[in-house]
Amino acid sequence: MEQHGKRSGPAARLDAILRHLSPRLGAAPAPTSVPTSAEVSAVPQPGRFCYTLDNDVLTTEQRQFYEDNGYLLVKKLISDEDIERFRKEFVRICKKEVNPPGAMIMKDESLRSQYGQSEKVVNKVQDFQEDEELFRYCTLPEVLKYVECFTGPNIMAVHTMLINKLPDSDKQTFLHPMHQDLHYFPFRPAARIVCSWTAMERADQDNGCLVMQPGTHKEPLKPHGYPKREGKGNKLFHGLLDEDEKSPRVHLVMEKGDTVFFHPLLIHGSGINKTSGFRKSISCHFASSECYYIDVKNTTQEHLEKEIVEMIRKKYDMPSVELRDIWNFRARLVQGERINM
């Protein structure tokens, strides 16, 4: 069992490298565990609910909806004040006023000459676990209250993103193909992993809202890769190789502050932004700290492991690194005890 913020082996070396690259920030303080009001059993109710845990937060109707569909929408969960703070921090990152170590800043380089360093160029900030302001999202009591219903009381924040979906063209540069998030995760069980995704402004079909295929969380993990389409796709934006175009879809229209929680096997994606504005969202994948790592060799995830490991090796000039080391670095304890992850 580990304490907050402690790492060893290659994960510790990766941690040290990233902190060396941004010494002015020093060692980031370990997140404080945030208690919730939910009393949660770590064992699903036999025979009825496989994907949520017994608790006093979700109604029976909400649990059944998640059981059937693989997602649950909670209206106006995050305050306008918090969303504005996240937006301001994103703009600071875009302007390079802050540089969170370990964060991946994804840009449309073709727009830089026109707009310079601004939010009109950056379409995603990924792995913001070292940014104190953005990471506050992952520790908000109103978020963890719901997360605990899926993961149990020992909660790790494992993957963070702030997406700024830019206005797109017919090339569909910022379309995210239909995919399952579990494709990216080398840990199990899937039922103890959940994504919290919050709209930072209204999201609809015009500006590229989430698209869900309800009930697909009951299907196995499918082969993923880069989609075959015109235009340049984004790095690591993998999609299903064999997509069922006839499967029913829901375009999830959300207002500012609305938050959807969804299962990592649920097939989902997002369309292009056909407006002249932006479509921002902030999200975190959470997992029970009792989840365990798996070896992805000889699985559909093996080629992804090679791509991620090679990218990290080149970026930080590391002779060797394993996929679990990368996830050990990313993961932060936000509640309870750190056990396996």
Disulfide bonds with the S-S distance in Angstrom:
none
